[in-house]
Amino acid sequence: MEVNPLSIILVKSDSKGDRLLFRYPYTLPQQFQTSVTPARKTPYSLIHTGDDILQHAPPSNICFDQLYGISDKDLATLFAVKSELCNQKFELKVNDVRFVSHPTLLRSDPGSDQKSSDIQINVVFALHAQASSSVVKSYYELSKRIGIALIYEERRDGYFSREIKTMVAVMDENSALQEQEQPTGATGTGGSVGTGSGTGPAGTSGQTVVTCATAAGIAVGVFDTILKNTTLAQFIKTIYHDLCTTGLLNVTMNQTVTLSFCLPQKAHQFHKKGMAVEPETIDRCLESLKPYHGMLLLVDPSELFDCVPPSGANMLLQLIEVYNPLKSLQNMASDAELLIDHVYQLVGHLVYWAKATIIYPLCETNVYVIAPDAQLNIHSNLSDKFATKFPGMSLFEVISDFSLPTSIGHLTTPLQHPARQGRLAQMVLWMLQHHLLMQLHTYVQFVANLDGIEEDEFGGAATGRCSSDRAHALHALYGSSAPSASSSQPLAVPTGGNRKHSLSEDRYSDSLSALLTTAASVTSNTRPSSASHRSNISHSSVGGLQTASSTDNDESIASIDDDDKLKRLLAAFPEPDRKAVARIPAASNPEDLALMVRLWKAGYFKGEHHLEEIMYFENLRRSQLLQLVDKFREVLIIYETEDPAIASLYSDQPAE
């Protein structure tokens, strides 16, 4: 996808007429100048015109990534729009070039209604016709900002009027010189054509080439003079070069107004060649920003203040002073004494300007793997940069440890020197900055294992259907590499109608019958227990029997409370899922089941939330979550993948 501008054109329209004041670039590359007019072998050679119209290539106005083939007069006519078209988007497509601008109406006297004092300013960007809508929108915003800056400076000290006078004076002076030299040039050309030995067509062709070359030379001379004498032309030149090199603008108009602008489709290619990150992708990432996320700077901190307006410089300085890739955004906000919303805005601004990226704070449990589109080919210079940053280390040797998903803790041992562990952390951060590594998070999906449960109710066909449903759920999570079971134990093999029970059925029947027996005993023994209690009070002489009876009664009350609690917790699940959970041994523990139900109700077991997010919002330790997942492994499936919000910044779409 082409994001560089072909040309920047400045056109004005007022009561004195329409003028193209300046355009940049105004010189074509040397290789084009030598190839545009090939030499004729003899004056009698014919030029092939191509009678078959189907053989003609579509007309093009692009040559070596520059605008070509449209005269300055035609450009002035096209973009000197009427006042009715001002202050809105203007877009025009000519062959393979798309022109985008925001015409601005400037009134010399805001209180006057005279239209003769109005000036239409149009800063036009020439782009490739196949540029995406987001690129077109970005250049439209830039044209709008330039127009607003020109209006502000014109009202402040008449800046634009002075620049117009200088540009028009240079053009008028060159026009006067051309008029004085025209008679002499015409005589010389006529004599040359008349005395030449070539035929009419050959002479005409030579005259056309000379005329075009002369016109091009005059235009170059005029724009060279304008570029030397006006700061507005220098301002446009700086914008063009910055857009083509980095996509970041930080230029000052008339030493007063600073224009800051970022073209993200170009800026993010500086860190990852060939990838175009759309603004919508960055917005989705920033909308998913959470307090537990972290920030990783991609440039030196001294380069950050060019992209932040003066009003936010103090807050950015506070954030940079406490910056640490091992800290979360919430911790940095607390250390910098800033609101978390302000930190979100600062971090979002830095991410948009390709100065920082979003990560999860670096820790030993982080799992990393080589990014699928890591630039590790033989033509990449990253290995040399890595060797310069870390002398004595090889990039390929270090990154080979992450060929399979590996945590930092697996690459370190408690016996290692702290300096070596810190060096490994620095190398991981460097590889993250260059998008060589990708972090994987653990997600949890609830998939009820109904094998053996519904066989008693609906027969073997129901079991096959449940197994098929589970297989579809696993396939949706893993694709073609779906595992055969949710735990280390194999799935129950479907059997025919001659087998009535399986091990899972016996376990489920035993647990379910135990719950039913306990509930029945609770109902039948409530009244006798009260009578027995009163009988024991009346026969206080039998002390040992009284003590034993009271102890049994306390245990019975405790079991009643636990059983009621288990019933209430299991009631949160739908009927099929309830049976699958009830047969798990850990479901008989009220604390484990309560945590399971709590996270299930919150929607954390839908494969959309990773462990770090659950830990933060539910105030849990990693060990607690892992133990819970292990206890309920028959219904909880875990898998590792990247965080969609962060991964979108790494591999969005390739630039064509």
KOLGUPA-970898 format. One line per 10 residues: number of its first residue (from 1); their letters; for each residue y, z, x of C-alpha. Coordinates in nm, 3 decimals, padded with zeros to 5 digits, m for minus. Layout:
% KOLGUPA-970898
NUM> A> Y/Z/X | ...
This chain:
% KOLGUPA-970898
1> MEVNPLSIIL> 00.000/00.000/00.000 | 00.332/m00.110/00.147 | 00.597/00.161/00.132 | 00.851/00.040/00.388 | 01.164/m00.129/00.251 | 01.222/m00.494/00.328 | 01.600/m00.465/00.321 | 01.889/m00.248/00.199 | 02.173/m00.435/00.031 | 02.521/m00.307/m00.059
11> VKSDSKGDRL> 02.704/m00.501/m00.331 | 03.035/m00.427/m00.504 | 03.193/m00.579/m00.809 | 03.555/m00.528/m00.918 | 03.854/m00.720/m01.044 | 03.879/m00.906/m00.710 | 03.531/m01.053/m00.743 | 03.173/m00.991/m00.639 | 03.092/m00.930/m00.273 | 02.784/m00.853/m00.069
21> LFRYPYTLPQ> 02.941/m00.607/00.170 | 02.646/m00.538/00.398 | 02.270/m00.572/00.428 | 02.025/m00.444/00.682 | 01.832/m00.577/00.863 | 02.028/m00.899/00.896 | 01.848/m01.052/01.195 | 01.499/m01.204/01.180 | 01.246/m01.139/01.457 | 01.244/m01.373/01.755
31> QFQTSVTPAR> 00.893/m01.500/01.678 | 01.012/m01.621/01.337 | 01.314/m01.800/01.481 | 01.092/m01.999/01.717 | 00.834/m02.087/01.451 | 01.050/m02.166/01.148 | 01.163/m02.513/01.266 | 00.879/m02.680/01.456 | 00.979/m02.966/01.684 | 00.908/m03.323/01.563
41> KTPYSLIHTG> 00.702/m03.531/01.801 | 00.906/m03.849/01.730 | 01.196/m03.929/01.501 | 00.960/m04.156/01.303 | 00.697/m03.890/01.222 | 00.658/m03.805/00.855 | 00.654/m03.456/00.703 | 00.354/m03.392/00.477 | 00.496/m03.289/00.140 | 00.165/m03.208/m00.029
51> DDILQHAPPS> 00.137/m03.406/m00.350 | m00.130/m03.176/m00.495 | 00.055/m02.885/m00.652 | m00.261/m02.674/m00.651 | m00.257/m02.677/m00.271 | 00.087/m02.520/m00.257 | 00.095/m02.151/m00.172 | 00.308/m01.936/m00.404 | 00.667/m01.907/m00.285 | 00.737/m01.609/m00.065
61> NICFDQLYGI> 01.060/m01.435/00.033 | 00.899/m01.205/00.289 | 00.876/m01.288/00.655 | 00.759/m01.033/00.912 | 00.822/m00.751/00.662 | 01.183/m00.858/00.607 | 01.368/m01.025/00.322 | 01.405/m01.397/00.376 | 01.506/m01.710/00.191 | 01.777/m01.576/m00.044
71> SDKDLATLFA> 02.139/m01.638/00.053 | 02.402/m01.366/00.054 | 02.590/m01.544/m00.224 | 02.284/m01.542/m00.448 | 02.220/m01.174/m00.372 | 02.580/m01.089/m00.466 | 02.544/m01.280/m00.792 | 02.216/m01.108/m00.879 | 02.325/m00.751/m00.812 | 02.689/m00.753/m00.921
81> VKSELCNQKF> 02.590/m00.617/m01.260 | 02.812/m00.553/m01.560 | 02.941/m00.209/m01.645 | 02.693/m00.187/m01.935 | 02.404/m00.182/m01.685 | 02.552/00.092/m01.468 | 02.414/00.446/m01.442 | 02.061/00.340/m01.527 | 01.760/00.193/m01.354 | 01.787/m00.170/m01.244
91> ELKVNDVRFV> 01.471/m00.355/m01.143 | 01.426/m00.725/m01.070 | 01.127/m00.919/m00.936 | 01.177/m01.246/m00.748 | 00.854/m01.408/m00.627 | 00.686/m01.143/m00.411 | 00.991/m00.916/m00.377 | 01.090/m00.634/m00.611 | 01.451/m00.514/m00.610 | 01.523/m00.159/m00.725
101> SHPTLLRSDP> 01.858/00.016/m00.760 | 02.078/00.247/m00.963 | 02.414/00.072/m01.020 | 02.698/00.324/m01.021 | 03.033/00.286/m01.195 | 03.327/00.420/m00.996 | 03.665/00.466/m01.162 | 03.956/00.497/m00.923 | 04.146/00.697/m01.187 | 03.903/00.905/m01.400
111> GSDQKSSDIQ> 04.167/00.952/m01.671 | 04.253/00.584/m01.700 | 04.093/00.350/m01.952 | 04.185/00.035/m01.761 | 03.871/m00.156/m01.668 | 04.058/m00.339/m01.389 | 04.037/m00.022/m01.179 | 03.659/00.007/m01.214 | 03.429/m00.062/m00.919 | 03.058/m00.121/m00.960
121> INVVFALHAQ> 02.859/00.001/m00.659 | 02.501/m00.113/m00.621 | 02.277/00.003/m00.334 | 01.966/m00.216/m00.368 | 01.628/m00.166/m00.201 | 01.409/m00.473/m00.154 | 01.039/m00.378/m00.173 | 00.705/m00.551/m00.180 | 00.625/m00.665/m00.533 | 00.289/m00.484/m00.528
131> ASSSVVKSYY> 00.448/m00.146/m00.450 | 00.316/00.128/m00.675 | 00.521/00.276/m00.955 | 00.562/00.604/m00.766 | 00.710/00.421/m00.465 | 00.949/00.231/m00.691 | 01.050/00.556/m00.857 | 01.117/00.721/m00.520 | 01.346/00.440/m00.405 | 01.526/00.446/m00.737
141> ELSKRIGIAL> 01.598/00.817/m00.687 | 01.727/00.747/m00.336 | 01.960/00.473/m00.463 | 02.089/00.712/m00.727 | 02.161/00.984/m00.472 | 02.346/00.743/m00.243 | 02.562/00.631/m00.536 | 02.645/00.991/m00.628 | 02.739/01.066/m00.266 | 02.969/00.762/m00.254
151> IYEERRDGYF> 03.145/00.868/m00.575 | 03.194/01.220/m00.441 | 03.343/01.100/m00.113 | 03.562/00.844/m00.289 | 03.713/01.110/m00.513 | 03.752/01.351/m00.223 | 03.941/01.130/00.022 | 03.897/00.763/m00.082 | 03.615/00.703/00.166 | 03.452/00.410/m00.010
161> SREIKTMVAV> 03.784/00.227/m00.064 | 03.861/00.245/00.310 | 03.517/00.115/00.402 | 03.550/m00.173/00.153 | 03.884/m00.278/00.301 | 03.738/m00.285/00.652 | 03.433/m00.486/00.548 | 03.634/m00.737/00.341 | 03.887/m00.780/00.622 | 03.612/m00.870/00.868
171> MDENSALQEQ> 03.463/m01.120/00.622 | 03.801/m01.280/00.547 | 03.878/m01.311/00.917 | 03.551/m01.491/00.982 | 03.606/m01.716/00.680 | 03.947/m01.816/00.816 | 03.797/m01.900/01.153 | 03.529/m02.114/00.985 | 03.794/m02.308/00.792 | 03.987/m02.379/01.110
181> EQPTGATGTG> 03.676/m02.500/01.294 | 03.534/m02.700/01.001 | 03.724/m03.032/01.060 | 03.627/m03.041/01.425 | 03.269/m02.950/01.345 | 03.250/m03.214/01.072 | 03.379/m03.490/01.305 | 03.140/m03.397/01.578 | 02.845/m03.386/01.340 | 02.937/m03.717/01.182
191> GSVGTGSGTG> 02.969/m03.892/01.517 | 02.638/m03.747/01.627 | 02.463/m03.867/01.315 | 02.627/m04.210/01.324 | 02.550/m04.277/01.688 | 02.200/m04.133/01.678 | 01.907/m04.368/01.696 | 01.712/m04.182/01.428 | 01.682/m04.297/01.071 | 01.862/m04.148/00.779
201> PAGTSGQTVV> 01.599/m03.885/00.690 | 01.563/m03.778/01.048 | 01.935/m03.740/01.092 | 01.970/m03.551/00.765 | 01.695/m03.312/00.866 | 01.859/m03.245/01.198 | 02.192/m03.182/01.027 | 02.029/m02.934/00.786 | 01.868/m02.742/01.069 | 02.196/m02.722/01.258
211> TCATAAGIAV> 02.385/m02.611/00.946 | 02.132/m02.335/00.863 | 02.130/m02.211/01.220 | 02.509/m02.208/01.228 | 02.531/m02.018/00.897 | 02.276/m01.764/01.016 | 02.464/m01.714/01.340 | 02.793/m01.661/01.156 | 02.635/m01.404/00.920 | 02.486/m01.214/01.211
221> GVFDTILKNT> 02.823/m01.206/01.384 | 02.996/m01.076/01.069 | 02.744/m00.799/01.007 | 02.749/m00.702/01.376 | 03.124/m00.650/01.354 | 03.094/m00.455/01.028 | 02.822/m00.234/01.178 | 03.046/m00.147/01.474 | 03.360/m00.076/01.269 | 03.233/00.108/00.958
231> TLAQFIKTIY> 03.040/00.433/00.930 | 02.897/00.329/00.592 | 02.708/00.040/00.756 | 02.579/00.278/01.023 | 02.471/00.514/00.745 | 02.266/00.237/00.580 | 02.110/00.140/00.913 | 02.001/00.499/00.979 | 01.844/00.520/00.633 | 01.643/00.202/00.691
241> HDLCTTGLLN> 01.504/00.311/01.029 | 01.418/00.664/00.913 | 01.234/00.530/00.608 | 01.031/00.289/00.822 | 00.940/00.545/01.089 | 00.890/00.888/00.928 | 00.986/00.859/00.560 | 01.218/01.161/00.602 | 01.596/01.142/00.570 | 01.852/01.392/00.688
251> VTMNQTVTLS> 02.173/01.191/00.736 | 02.537/01.278/00.685 | 02.792/01.059/00.509 | 03.151/01.076/00.631 | 03.068/01.397/00.823 | 03.069/01.585/00.493 | 02.780/01.508/00.257 | 02.426/01.551/00.391 | 02.160/01.340/00.224 | 01.808/01.486/00.245
261> FCLPQKAHQF> 01.523/01.282/00.107 | 01.147/01.257/00.151 | 00.925/00.959/00.080 | 00.589/01.143/00.058 | 00.384/00.823/00.057 | 00.515/00.760/00.410 | 00.571/01.113/00.539 | 00.211/01.229/00.493 | 00.082/00.930/00.690 | 00.230/01.090/01.001
271> HKKGMAVEPE> m00.052/01.349/00.998 | m00.322/01.122/00.857 | m00.289/00.753/00.927 | m00.368/00.512/00.650 | m00.360/00.765/00.363 | m00.099/00.750/00.089 | m00.044/01.081/m00.089 | 00.125/01.029/m00.424 | 00.389/01.276/m00.550 | 00.177/01.341/m00.860
281> TIDRCLESLK> m00.107/01.460/m00.635 | 00.124/01.704/m00.458 | 00.251/01.831/m00.793 | m00.103/01.898/m00.912 | m00.177/02.088/m00.593 | 00.135/02.302/m00.625 | 00.060/02.376/m00.991 | m00.275/02.519/m00.880 | m00.115/02.742/m00.617 | m00.236/03.103/m00.637
291> PYHGMLLLVD> m00.125/03.422/m00.460 | m00.449/03.435/m00.260 | m00.379/03.095/m00.099 | m00.228/03.067/00.247 | 00.000/02.830/00.434 | m00.057/02.638/00.757 | 00.241/02.482/00.932 | 00.194/02.127/01.059 | 00.505/02.117/01.279 | 00.698/02.351/01.501
301> PSELFDCVPP> 00.898/02.612/01.302 | 01.221/02.479/01.455 | 01.171/02.150/01.266 | 01.158/02.313/00.923 | 01.527/02.370/00.865 | 01.611/01.998/00.854 | 01.438/01.961/00.519 | 01.582/02.270/00.346 | 01.933/02.287/00.198 | 02.167/02.552/00.338
311> SGANMLLQLI> 02.124/02.766/00.026 | 01.755/02.818/00.104 | 01.778/02.850/00.482 | 01.798/03.231/00.480 | 01.490/03.272/00.261 | 01.299/03.020/00.473 | 01.392/03.216/00.785 | 01.258/03.535/00.628 | 00.932/03.360/00.542 | 00.888/03.207/00.888
321> EVYNPLKSLQ> 00.939/03.543/01.057 | 00.632/03.686/00.880 | 00.430/03.362/00.878 | 00.068/03.401/00.972 | m00.223/03.172/00.874 | m00.436/03.485/00.838 | m00.213/03.614/00.556 | m00.206/03.517/00.191 | 00.112/03.407/00.018 | 00.129/03.737/m00.163
331> NMASDAELLI> 00.111/03.933/00.163 | 00.377/03.715/00.324 | 00.601/03.757/00.019 | 00.560/04.134/00.042 | 00.631/04.141/00.417 | 00.935/03.914/00.380 | 01.062/04.110/00.076 | 01.074/03.794/m00.134 | 00.961/03.722/m00.487 | 00.632/03.536/m00.506
341> DHVYQLVGHL> 00.802/03.264/m00.715 | 01.051/03.204/m00.433 | 00.765/03.179/m00.185 | 00.596/02.925/m00.413 | 00.912/02.713/m00.414 | 00.955/02.728/m00.037 | 00.590/02.648/00.033 | 00.592/02.368/m00.224 | 00.900/02.218/m00.059 | 00.737/02.229/00.285
351> VYWAKATIIY> 00.416/02.074/00.152 | 00.611/01.793/m00.018 | 00.793/01.719/00.309 | 00.462/01.714/00.503 | 00.571/02.016/00.707 | 00.289/02.244/00.587 | m00.039/02.237/00.400 | m00.226/02.478/00.174 | m00.531/02.665/00.307 | m00.727/02.979/00.233
361> PLCETNVYVI> m00.630/03.254/00.484 | m00.845/03.231/00.793 | m01.128/03.487/00.803 | m01.484/03.516/00.931 | m01.644/03.432/00.596 | m01.466/03.096/00.562 | m01.713/02.808/00.563 | m01.600/02.479/00.719 | m01.757/02.136/00.761 | m01.638/01.813/00.919
371> APDAQLNIHS> m01.416/01.624/00.677 | m01.582/01.305/00.549 | m01.285/01.093/00.655 | m01.207/01.269/00.984 | m01.059/01.028/01.237 | m01.309/01.073/01.519 | m01.352/00.710/01.619 | m01.326/00.591/01.976 | m00.974/00.458/01.921 | m00.838/00.795/01.808
381> NLSDKFATKF> m00.623/00.990/02.053 | m00.708/01.327/01.899 | m00.959/01.409/02.174 | m00.687/01.372/02.436 | m00.449/01.589/02.235 | m00.719/01.852/02.196 | m00.792/01.853/02.569 | m00.421/01.896/02.640 | m00.391/02.183/02.392 | m00.713/02.357/02.504
391> PGMSLFEVIS> m00.786/02.277/02.870 | m01.152/02.266/02.959 | m01.266/02.217/02.598 | m01.406/01.904/02.436 | m01.315/01.820/02.078 | m01.651/01.660/02.004 | m01.841/01.955/02.146 | m01.644/02.207/01.942 | m01.647/02.012/01.616 | m02.021/01.946/01.644
401> DFSLPTSIGH> m02.076/02.310/01.544 | m01.943/02.216/01.201 | m02.172/01.920/01.141 | m02.334/02.141/00.879 | m02.138/02.393/00.671 | m02.078/02.687/00.904 | m01.873/03.003/00.879 | m01.660/03.131/01.164 | m01.860/03.452/01.167 | m02.176/03.257/01.258
411> LTTPLQHPAR> m02.004/03.120/01.570 | m01.896/03.460/01.696 | m02.079/03.778/01.793 | m01.954/04.136/01.820 | m02.019/04.125/02.194 | m01.776/03.839/02.251 | m01.443/03.912/02.409 | m01.158/03.926/02.154 | m00.970/03.660/02.347 | m01.259/03.417/02.300
421> QGRLAQMVLW> m01.269/03.486/01.928 | m00.895/03.426/01.908 | m00.936/03.100/02.097 | m01.195/02.983/01.843 | m00.954/03.067/01.560 | m00.680/02.865/01.729 | m00.912/02.564/01.766 | m01.011/02.586/01.400 | m00.645/02.594/01.299 | m00.572/02.292/01.518
431> MLQHHLLMQL> m00.856/02.096/01.354 | m00.729/02.197/01.011 | m00.381/02.075/01.100 | m00.523/01.734/01.190 | m00.745/01.724/00.879 | m01.067/01.720/01.079 | m01.226/02.014/00.896 | m01.264/02.086/00.528 | m01.326/02.430/00.382 | m01.607/02.482/00.135
441> HTYVQFVANL> m01.600/02.749/m00.136 | m01.889/02.901/m00.330 | m01.889/02.834/m00.703 | m02.110/02.998/m00.965 | m02.258/02.822/m01.267 | m02.439/02.996/m01.553 | m02.753/02.802/m01.652 | m02.998/02.992/m01.871 | m03.362/02.959/m01.767 | m03.542/02.936/m02.101
451> DGIEEDEFGG> m03.883/02.844/m01.961 | m04.153/03.041/m02.141 | m03.917/03.202/m02.394 | m03.919/02.958/m02.682 | m04.281/02.854/m02.637 | m04.400/03.133/m02.865 | m04.148/03.034/m03.131 | m04.150/02.658/m03.125 | m04.454/02.561/m02.919 | m04.487/02.367/m02.597
461> AATGRCSSDR> m04.245/02.093/m02.707 | m03.958/02.340/m02.714 | m04.040/02.450/m02.360 | m04.031/02.092/m02.238 | m03.698/02.041/m02.412 | m03.548/02.355/m02.254 | m03.672/02.249/m01.911 | m03.515/01.909/m01.967 | m03.182/02.069/m02.066 | m03.185/02.280/m01.750
471> AHALHALYGS> m03.268/01.976/m01.539 | m02.970/01.793/m01.692 | m02.744/02.089/m01.614 | m02.863/02.097/m01.253 | m02.816/01.723/m01.222 | m02.459/01.753/m01.351 | m02.386/02.007/m01.077 | m02.567/01.857/m00.780 | m02.623/01.493/m00.868 | m02.932/01.331/m00.727
481> SAPSASSSQP> m02.994/01.622/m00.488 | m03.042/01.878/m00.763 | m03.266/02.170/m00.658 | m03.584/02.244/m00.842 | m03.494/02.604/m00.920 | m03.203/02.843/m00.932 | m03.369/03.088/m00.694 | m03.624/03.097/m00.419 | m03.902/03.132/m00.677 | m04.045/02.809/m00.822
491> LAVPTGGNRK> m03.987/02.719/m01.181 | m04.270/02.790/m01.428 | m04.491/02.485/m01.464 | m04.498/02.351/m01.822 | m04.844/02.399/m01.973 | m05.035/02.268/m02.269 | m05.096/02.440/m02.599 | m05.421/02.607/m02.485 | m05.230/02.855/m02.264 | m05.053/03.117/m02.472
501> HSLSEDRYSD> m04.872/03.334/m02.216 | m04.717/03.315/m01.874 | m04.598/03.579/m01.630 | m04.239/03.539/m01.742 | m04.345/03.573/m02.105 | m04.539/03.893/m02.029 | m04.241/04.037/m01.843 | m04.007/03.942/m02.124 | m04.247/04.079/m02.387 | m04.284/04.407/m02.199
511> SLSALLTTAA> m03.908/04.454/m02.157 | m03.829/04.350/m02.511 | m04.109/04.574/m02.655 | m03.982/04.864/m02.447 | m03.632/04.819/m02.592 | m03.771/04.798/m02.945 | m03.997/05.106/m02.896 | m03.706/05.307/m02.758 | m03.486/05.204/m03.049 | m03.761/05.300/m03.298
521> SVTSNTRPSS> m03.811/05.637/m03.136 | m03.437/05.697/m03.147 | m03.432/05.629/m03.521 | m03.740/05.837/m03.608 | m03.669/06.136/m03.385 | m03.308/06.202/m03.468 | m03.372/06.448/m03.748 | m03.682/06.622/m03.597 | m03.492/06.683/m03.279 | m03.226/06.874/m03.470
531> ASHRSNISHS> m03.493/07.079/m03.650 | m03.675/07.146/m03.327 | m03.345/07.255/m03.173 | m03.286/07.504/m03.455 | m03.648/07.626/m03.428 | m03.606/07.689/m03.059 | m03.290/07.890/m03.123 | m03.476/08.114/m03.374 | m03.763/08.171/m03.127 | m03.556/08.267/m02.828
541> SVGGLQTASS> m03.837/08.472/m02.687 | m04.009/08.160/m02.550 | m03.755/08.091/m02.274 | m03.954/07.835/m02.076 | m04.029/07.625/m02.380 | m03.662/07.630/m02.481 | m03.548/07.508/m02.141 | m03.799/07.223/m02.136 | m03.703/07.120/m02.488 | m03.330/07.111/m02.410
551> TDNDESIASI> m03.386/06.903/m02.096 | m03.593/06.648/m02.286 | m03.322/06.635/m02.551 | m03.047/06.559/m02.292 | m03.253/06.281/m02.140 | m03.318/06.140/m02.486 | m02.946/06.139/m02.566 | m02.869/05.967/m02.233 | m03.134/05.703/m02.296 | m02.996/05.650/m02.646
561> DDDDKLKRLL> m02.648/05.587/m02.502 | m02.782/05.347/m02.238 | m02.990/05.155/m02.489 | m02.697/05.122/m02.728 | m02.479/05.005/m02.443 | m02.735/04.747/m02.334 | m02.761/04.616/m02.690 | m02.385/04.582/m02.719 | m02.361/04.407/m02.383 | m02.643/04.164/m02.459
571> AAFPEPDRKA> m02.484/04.083/m02.794 | m02.205/03.906/m02.604 | m02.441/03.619/m02.518 | m02.560/03.354/m02.763 | m02.919/03.391/m02.883 | m03.093/03.161/m02.629 | m02.887/03.295/m02.335 | m02.937/03.652/m02.453 | m03.314/03.622/m02.427 | m03.291/03.465/m02.082
581> VARIPAASNP> m03.067/03.746/m01.955 | m03.266/04.025/m02.123 | m03.586/03.943/m01.937 | m03.416/03.985/m01.596 | m03.493/04.327/m01.443 | m03.128/04.381/m01.348 | m03.034/04.359/m01.716 | m03.178/04.707/m01.767 | m02.903/04.850/m01.544 | m02.593/04.909/m01.759
591> EDLALMVRLW> m02.352/04.881/m01.465 | m02.490/04.549/m01.342 | m02.510/04.408/m01.693 | m02.157/04.525/m01.773 | m02.019/04.343/m01.466 | m02.221/04.035/m01.555 | m02.088/04.030/m01.913 | m01.733/04.096/m01.795 | m01.729/03.797/m01.561 | m01.916/03.578/m01.810
601> KAGYFKGEHH> m01.660/03.651/m02.084 | m01.374/03.572/m01.842 | m01.519/03.224/m01.788 | m01.591/03.261/m01.417 | m01.946/03.126/m01.446 | m01.855/02.771/m01.552 | m01.843/02.627/m01.202 | m01.462/02.613/m01.203 | m01.379/02.929/m01.004 | m01.490/03.007/m00.649
611> LEEIMYFENL> m01.579/03.352/m00.520 | m01.242/03.410/m00.353 | m01.061/03.354/m00.681 | m01.296/03.590/m00.867 | m01.254/03.852/m00.595 | m00.876/03.838/m00.621 | m00.830/03.842/m00.997 | m01.111/04.089/m01.070 | m01.046/04.316/m00.768 | m01.403/04.288/m00.639
621> RRSQLLQLVD> m01.557/04.282/m00.294 | m01.756/03.987/m00.172 | m02.065/04.205/m00.133 | m02.045/04.308/m00.499 | m02.034/03.949/m00.615 | m02.313/03.835/m00.388 | m02.535/04.123/m00.502 | m02.467/04.042/m00.865 | m02.548/03.673/m00.811 | m02.870/03.769/m00.634
631> KFREVLIIYE> m02.979/04.008/m00.910 | m02.917/03.748/m01.181 | m03.027/03.449/m00.973 | m03.255/03.331/m01.252 | m02.951/03.235/m01.461 | m02.677/03.198/m01.197 | m02.667/02.892/m00.973 | m02.440/02.884/m00.668 | m02.321/02.575/m00.483 | m02.059/02.499/m00.220
641> TEDPAIASLY> m01.784/02.241/m00.246 | m01.418/02.203/m00.162 | m01.132/02.344/m00.366 | m01.007/02.048/m00.577 | m00.644/02.161/m00.554 | m00.646/02.158/m00.173 | m00.884/01.866/m00.123 | m00.653/01.633/m00.314 | m00.406/01.649/m00.023 | m00.670/01.541/00.229
651> SDQPAE> m00.831/01.236/00.070 | m00.627/01.088/m00.213 | m00.630/00.712/m00.175 | m00.614/00.476/00.121 | m00.304/00.276/00.190 | m00.370/m00.093/00.182
